[in-house]
Structure formats: C-alpha cells, structure tokens
Amino acid sequence: MEHFPDGHHVWLRSRALGTYLHADTDGQGVSLRDSRASLNAAWAVQHVHHGYELFLLLHGAAYGRYLAATNTRPPIEIPGFRGCRVAQRGYESLEVGPIMWQAFGVGVLPGDHDVQLRGVDGRYLRANGRHLPWNHGASVDEFDHLSDMRHWIVEPIPAREGMPALPGQIRPSFLQNLSKFVFGRVVAAADRRSTRLIRFVRADDDGFYPEEEERWAEIPLTGRSVQHLRNQLALGVASFDIIMCVRAGRYGRLTPLVVDLPSGRNGDIIEIVVYMVGTPAANGLRHPDVDAE
C-alpha cells in the first residue's frame, strides 16, 4: 500500500497502453483515456480494514463514486474484451467486497511504481485493447496472470492551492432553444426526465453533519450545471461562500464537487454536504492538481 497513502490522489496509468483509468462522465462506466489533465482521471485513496487485512478503496475525484468490480459482461461481445466490467458505484453498505482492492508491487527496478490491483474475489483489474485501439475498456479477469495488461503505474497527484474554479453555467445551444420554441412539449418532457433529487445538509465548522434523514432537505434539480446547483443551495448566503461535497453512498467519503453532474445519472438521488468557505472543514479539503507536470 506504500504507493497509495490514505486521503491522497493518484493517477493509474496502464503499463501496456500508456493510457489512464477514467471515471466516465455518465457516472457509471470506467474506461481508458490518453489525457490525465482531468478530475475524471484522478482517484482518491481510502484505506479500510476488513478482519486482519488492509484494503484499498478508490473513489473518483470528479463524482466521488467508487471503482467497483462487477459480474457483468458487455451487452454485445466486444473483440479483445476480457472478463467482466468495472464500474462506478456508491458505498452504500458495510458489505463492500466489489469496491475493495489490494495492491501488489510488480516493479523490477528500485523506485518502480508498478502494481497489480486484485479484488477480494481474486480477479485483477486489467486494461483492454492492446491490438484494438478503439477498445477503451477496463475490466476484471482471473486469467492471464503474466500479462502486463494487468500492470498499472501509480502516479501521485500533488495537491493544489485552493479549490479550482467551477465550470461556467451550462446554457442551451441555439438548436436546443429553437427546438424548445417549436416543440415545447417534447423538450419539457425531456427536461422532466433529467430532473434529479438533491438531498443536502449543512455541516458545522468542523465538518460534522447529522445523519438522520429528517435533518436533510431536498430539492429537485433539472440539468447538470454545478453552478446552478450551488446557487440553489446557497440559502441565505452568497453562492461563492459555500463548498459542495458529494457523498456517494451512506459510507462514502466526501468529495468536493467542482465539475458538472454526471450526464447519465438522471433520476438519481445525489447527496450533498455543504461547507462554509473559511471554516476548518473547508480548509482541510484536498484538491488534486491534475494540471501538474
């Protein structure tokens, strides 16, 4: 676990392909991409003890959701895809087998940061697409033990000074506005489908917040704009005086929300804990500098 300090952020780069493990913008999938200058490529480290062993959890710096092994094959057979999918999921219960990993060093030279990541069921995280570059998948597989497609280079991400700026408000395109004018009822129905329920609570200065459901408030949110969400949650204060942290499941570690909401999680319940800027809790948040060289 030496390459995975608790509370820090890392990139995971495929030794075989040179691409980085990404949390997809739909909030569900996981894939391999060339760029690392994105919060979707950053993974926060969390340690958990299970029995006498120490395990590793990895949750995305974009949406806070956890890297999880599944038993799901692709809906259609994809050439070069081995094993079952990996996905993003919440930390909803203490039965966390699918999101628990152990890291084993495989580097041959001093200072090598190559690891294999093994799930509790014995399957290993692997890249796909060595000979099919359009296959950007990642999966878990129990065979092919010697393949370097299972080797991941762990690259530490330094913390940045302060929180990054939020992206600008998402505004409808000209064609969307024209469609809304011409086909108003159709667009209104689509807007309703994209509405999510936001459950939120305000933490005290030290970051403590109530767990009781009745202490949390709820609002509907249409669309994905994190700017719009911050404006909605800034009750009685200026919007720039609050920091939103997303909680992916009851036991999920809080993750600063500084990107637009996932595109594919319509209808979900999203839980937000609100910090006030300048408090010890807000000052203790760690923001990965994904633009670092």
C-alpha positions in Angstrom: 0.0 0.0 0.0 3.1 2.3 0.0 2.0 3.8 -3.3 -1.5 4.6 -2.0 -1.3 7.0 1.0 -4.8 7.4 2.6 -6.5 10.6 1.6 -4.2 11.4 -1.3 -4.9 11.3 -5.1 -3.3 9.1 -7.8 -3.4 8.6 -11.5 -3.4 4.9 -12.7 -1.6 4.5 -16.0 -1.7 1.3 -17.9 1.9 0.0 -18.3 1.0 -1.7 -21.6 -1.0 1.1 -23.3 0.1 4.3 -21.6 -3.5 5.4 -21.1 -5.1 6.5 -17.8 -8.0 5.0 -15.9 -11.0 7.4 -16.1 -14.3 7.7 -14.4 -16.7 8.2 -17.3 -18.9 11.3 -17.4 -22.1 9.2 -17.3 -21.2 8.4 -13.6 -21.3 4.7 -14.3 -18.6 3.4 -16.6 -14.8 3.3 -16.3 -12.5 3.5 -19.4 -9.0 4.2 -20.5 -8.1 7.6 -22.0 -5.0 9.4 -23.1 -5.4 12.6 -21.0 -4.7 12.8 -17.3 -5.5 16.6 -17.0 -9.0 15.9 -15.8 -10.6 15.2 -12.5 -12.1 12.1 -14.1 -8.6 10.6 -14.3 -7.9 11.3 -10.6 -8.7 8.7 -7.9 -8.8 9.4 -4.2 -7.3 6.8 -1.9 -9.2 5.4 1.1 -8.0 2.6 3.4 -10.3 0.2 5.1 -9.6 -2.7 7.5 -11.5 -6.0 6.9 -10.7 -8.6 9.5 -7.0 -8.5 9.9 -6.2 -7.2 6.4 -5.9 -3.7 5.0 -7.8 -3.0 1.8 -7.8 -0.1 -0.7 -10.8 1.8 -1.9 -10.5 4.2 -4.9 -13.2 6.9 -5.4 -13.2 9.3 -8.3 -12.2 13.0 -7.7 -15.0 14.0 -10.1 -18.1 12.4 -8.7 -16.9 10.6 -5.6 -18.1 7.2 -6.8 -16.0 4.1 -6.1 -14.1 1.8 -8.5 -16.0 -1.5 -8.4 -15.7 -4.9 -9.9 -18.9 -6.4 -11.4 -20.1 -9.7 -12.8 -21.5 -8.0 -15.9 -20.3 -8.8 -19.4 -20.7 -6.3 -22.2 -24.2 -6.4 -23.8 -22.6 -7.5 -27.0 -19.4 -9.4 -27.5 -16.5 -6.9 -27.9 -13.4 -8.3 -29.6 -10.5 -8.1 -27.2 -12.6 -7.5 -24.1 -11.5 -9.9 -21.3 -13.5 -10.7 -18.2 -16.3 -8.5 -16.6 -16.8 -4.8 -16.5 -15.6 -2.4 -13.8 -17.9 0.4 -12.9 -18.5 3.4 -10.6 -20.8 2.7 -7.6 -21.7 4.2 -4.2 -20.5 3.0 -0.9 -24.0 2.1 0.4 -23.3 -0.6 3.0 -20.5 -2.1 5.0 -20.6 -5.1 2.7 -18.1 -3.6 0.3 -16.5 -6.6 -1.4 -16.8 -5.2 -5.0 -15.0 -2.0 -4.2 -12.2 -3.5 -2.1 -8.7 -3.9 -3.7 -5.3 -5.0 -2.7 -2.2 -3.7 -4.4 0.9 -5.9 -5.1 4.1 -4.4 -6.4 5.4 -5.8 -9.7 8.2 -3.3 -10.5 11.6 -4.8 -11.2 13.7 -1.7 -10.7 14.2 0.4 -7.5 11.6 3.2 -7.5 9.2 1.4 -9.8 5.6 2.2 -9.0 4.0 -0.7 -11.0 1.3 -2.6 -9.2 -1.4 -5.1 -9.8 -4.8 -4.5 -8.2 -6.7 -7.6 -7.0 -10.3 -7.7 -5.8 -11.4 -9.7 -2.9 -12.7 -12.4 -5.2 -9.3 -12.9 -6.8 -9.9 -11.1 -10.1 -7.4 -8.5 -11.3 -8.0 -5.0 -12.8 -6.8 -5.0 -16.4 -6.7 -2.9 -19.4 -8.2 -4.0 -22.8 -7.5 -3.1 -26.4 -3.8 -3.8 -26.9 -4.5 -4.7 -30.6 -7.8 -2.8 -30.9 -7.1 0.8 -30.1 -10.8 1.7 -30.3 -11.5 -0.6 -27.3 -11.1 1.7 -24.3 -12.4 -0.7 -21.8 -11.2 -1.8 -18.4 -12.3 -5.0 -16.7 -11.6 -7.6 -14.1 -10.3 -11.0 -15.0 -8.9 -14.0 -13.2 -6.8 -15.5 -16.0 -3.7 -14.4 -17.9 -1.7 -13.9 -14.8 1.5 -12.9 -16.6 0.1 -10.2 -18.9 1.3 -6.6 -18.5 -2.2 -5.5 -19.3 -2.7 -6.0 -15.5 0.2 -3.7 -14.6 -0.6 -0.2 -13.5 1.9 2.7 -12.9 0.8 4.6 -9.8 1.5 8.3 -10.3 0.9 10.6 -7.2 -1.1 13.8 -7.8 0.1 16.8 -5.8 -2.5 18.9 -4.0 -3.3 22.3 -5.4 -3.6 25.6 -3.5 -7.3 26.2 -3.1 -10.4 25.0 -4.9 -10.5 25.1 -8.7 -13.0 27.4 -10.3 -16.3 25.9 -11.2 -17.2 25.5 -14.9 -19.5 28.1 -16.4 -23.2 27.7 -16.4 -24.5 25.2 -19.0 -26.6 27.1 -21.4 -28.9 25.6 -24.2 -27.5 25.7 -27.7 -29.2 27.6 -30.5 -30.7 24.4 -31.8 -32.0 23.4 -28.4 -33.6 26.8 -28.0 -35.1 26.6 -31.4 -36.4 23.1 -30.6 -37.9 24.3 -27.3 -39.7 27.1 -29.2 -41.0 24.8 -31.9 -41.5 21.6 -30.0 -42.1 22.9 -26.5 -44.0 20.0 -25.1 -41.3 17.5 -26.2 -38.5 19.4 -24.7 -40.5 19.9 -21.5 -40.9 16.2 -21.2 -37.2 15.7 -21.7 -36.4 18.3 -19.0 -38.6 16.3 -16.6 -36.6 13.2 -17.3 -33.4 14.9 -16.5 -34.6 16.1 -13.1 -32.7 14.6 -10.1 -33.4 14.8 -6.4 -30.8 16.6 -4.4 -30.6 15.8 -0.7 -28.4 18.2 1.2 -27.4 19.2 4.7 -25.1 21.9 6.0 -22.1 20.8 8.1 -20.7 22.7 11.1 -17.4 24.5 11.0 -15.5 21.2 11.8 -17.3 19.2 9.1 -19.8 17.3 11.3 -23.3 16.9 9.9 -26.4 15.0 11.0 -27.0 11.5 9.7 -30.8 11.4 10.5 -32.7 11.6 7.2 -35.2 14.1 8.7 -32.4 16.6 9.2 -31.6 16.7 5.4 -33.5 18.9 3.0 -34.5 18.0 -0.6 -34.8 20.0 -3.8 -35.3 18.9 -7.4 -32.6 19.9 -9.9 -33.1 20.0 -13.7 -29.9 19.6 -15.7 -26.3 19.1 -14.8 -24.9 22.5 -14.0 -22.8 22.6 -10.8 -23.1 26.4 -10.9 -26.9 26.2 -10.9 -26.8 23.7 -8.1 -24.5 25.9 -6.0 -26.9 28.9 -6.5 -29.8 26.6 -5.4 -28.0 25.5 -2.2 -26.7 28.9 -1.1 -29.6 29.6 1.3 -29.2 33.0 2.9 -25.5 33.4 1.9 -23.6 34.3 -1.3 -23.1 31.2 -3.5 -19.3 31.7 -3.5 -19.3 31.3 0.2 -20.2 27.6 0.1 -18.3 24.5 -1.0 -20.4 21.5 -2.0 -19.1 17.9 -1.3 -20.8 14.9 -2.8 -21.4 11.8 -0.8 -21.6 8.7 -2.9 -23.5 6.4 -0.5 -24.1 6.5 3.2 -20.5 5.4 4.0 -18.8 7.3 1.1 -16.0 9.7 1.8 -16.9 13.3 1.0 -15.6 14.6 -2.4 -15.5 18.3 -3.3 -18.0 18.8 -6.2 -16.3 21.1 -8.7 -17.5 19.6 -12.1 -20.9 19.4 -13.7 -23.0 16.5 -12.6 -22.8 13.1 -14.4 -24.6 13.0 -17.7 -26.1 9.6 -17.3 -27.5 9.6 -13.8 -30.9 11.2 -14.4 -33.4 10.3 -11.8 -30.7 9.5 -9.2 -30.7 10.9 -5.7 -27.5 12.9 -5.2 -26.4 13.7 -1.6 -24.5 17.0 -0.9 -22.9 18.2 2.3 -22.4 21.9 2.3 -19.3 23.5 3.9 -18.8 27.2 4.5 -15.7 28.8 3.0 -13.0 29.6 5.5 -14.0 27.0 8.1 -11.6 24.4 9.3 -13.6 21.7 7.5 -13.3 23.6 4.2 -9.7 24.4 4.7 -9.0 20.7 5.2 -10.3 19.6 1.8 -7.7 18.3 -0.6 -8.0 19.2 -4.2 -5.8 17.3 -6.7 -3.7 19.4 -9.1 -4.5 17.5 -12.3 -2.6 20.1 -14.4 0.7 19.4 -12.7 3.5 18.1 -14.9 
